[in-house]
Amino acid sequence: KWRIVFPDNGRQRKDWKQASTFYSGNRIQTTKYTWFTFLPQNLFEQFHRLGNLYFFLLVVLNWFPQVEVFHREITMLPLIVVLLASMTKDATEDYRKYRFDKTINFSKTRVYDK
């Protein structure tokens, strides 16, 4: 497949130096995570959901012997299952975006110029 690019050269020639500082590369990147930021950023996003925060507070409360209702491990199980399921979903979605970005960035391109 070929990508066809129609540049608007009239305006860009004047402000090329200013625009090139903001757009250093010409590649598409729609991924949200990197290898180093996946776990902290995903956990930060997961605990912004009210349901996950509720289960986390139940886990914290069950670690105190005065208010322990269930076994500690049983209370942690639903939270761990939900977090792992959403982490795998987010990781697969981000990997698919990465593969699609890679195919777009390495595709052949025709540029029409005046």
Buried (B, 14 or more C-beta within 10 A) or exposed (E): EEEEEEEEEEEEEEEEEEEEEEEEEEEEEEBBBEEEEBEEBBEEBBEEEEEBEEBBEBBEEBEEEEEEEEEEEEBBEBBEEBBEEBBEEBEEEBEEBBEEBEEBBEEEEEEEEE
